[in-house]
Amino acid sequence: MGLFALIKRKVILGRGSSKFEIGDNVLLVDRKGRRAVFSLKPGRVFSSHLGPVSHDDFVGLPKGTRLKLPGGSVVTVLSPTLADQVLGMPRGAQVIYPKDLGSILIFGDINQGCRVLEAGVGSGALSMAMLSVGATVVGYEIREDFANRAQKNVTSHLGPDTQYSVELRDIYNGIDGTFDRIVLDLPEPWRVVEHARRALKLGGIFVSYLPTIGQVETLRRELDVVDALMFKNVDTFETLMRSWHIEGQSTRPDHRMVAHTGFITTARLVGQPERWIVP
Ligand code: SAH
């Protein structure tokens, strides 16, 4: 199909209009699979290894078009997926990788209508993942620059109409309100376990993401403390993702992989055993 026919074809994607507008995020992918993500602003020029391109030239272009740029490179022009956005967006703190975001959403059972407390919000990658499945997210963050960065990243990818608020506060000092899920990506989550016992609804899920196994051991000891309310169904796991190189006769795993990111621990808050009362 020629470029002209492609431009005339209506390409419907999940998010928003089928054509690019000012404010949209754009993903450019070149022939070698190299990627660049940027947000369309009037009068601006995006510069990369592909040469300079004017943002205004993308306005009205159907999403999914292949284009020959002034510098001669052929690129595919797409709306970034959440994974593209997370890896391409400006970061203050280290983001959680897409493979781990997926695991947290499923094993933390984050879903539409869930009220989630998240700390700290960092660059907002995890916030974006949870908001995009319809959760309401209250974030606690101790650094003002990260709180602002996370809110900007969320608005840039999901627009202004999300159920998202970020409070500048230290979660080690306590949690206000009650939540269905408490999701932590910070260095000492065991200092939150007592607060979580009070703030989680019964049956609610506690999720922690930690880079080292020593931290996981400390957390697991704290989760094992038995009180009137206790944590059960405690699981710790990691997610390994190995991509493959498939070209002609050469079919093999890629030589390099991100071998370690973090350990995910999930636990459910339950009460003391009660006697079964038969009516
Ligand atoms: N999950 C985030 C990255 C979080 S990085 C993402 O996907 O983008 C860890 C964050 O926790 C940092 O921003 C740090 O400032 C914040 N933090 C550390 N201790 C905290 C505390 N006690 N209360 C709230 N936030 C905290």
Residues whose N, C-alpha, C, O or C-beta is under 5 A from the ligand:
A	BS01	SAH	A93 Q94 V95 I96 A119 G120 V121 G122 S123 G124 A125 L126 Y140 E141 I142 R143 F146 R169 D170 I171 Y172 D185 L186
